[in-house]
Amino acid sequence: MGELFRVNNRIRILIYTNDHGPAHVHVIVRAEGIEFKVVLADLSCEHITEKQLSARDEKMVVKFIEKNRSFIMEAWNEIQKGQ
């Protein structure tokens, strides 16, 4: 697992090694028991846990991912290539 970013010191954005496509990141807020995936191609969210971020925080995270999508896509390719 490779942590790429930590947003507001509580939201972790990471890529799991040996993960399946399509290219995506996992967003984890461990203290609140929240995890969801964001697909890089269309920025769609897939909630993994029942608990969810507030709509405002989720929108902020998706915008952050969109802004850094090129870097994240390069990281995805490198991490998956190494497996």
C-alpha positions, 0 to 999 in steps of 0.5 A: 500500500502506498500513501500518496497524500494526507489531506487535513491531517486526517484523510489518507489517499492511497493506492493498494499494491497488486490492485485491480483496474480501473485505476483508482485510489482509496480514501480512508478516514480511519478515526471515523471508520470511512473508506471509499474508492475514487476512479481516476477516469471519471472521478466516480466514488464507490463507498466501501463502508457504510459510514461516509464523509460529509458531502462537503468533505467528499467533494473537497477530496474529489477536487483534490484528486482531480487536481492531482490526477496526473501525478496519481495516474503515474503513481498507479502505473508505477505501483501496479507495474512493480507487482 
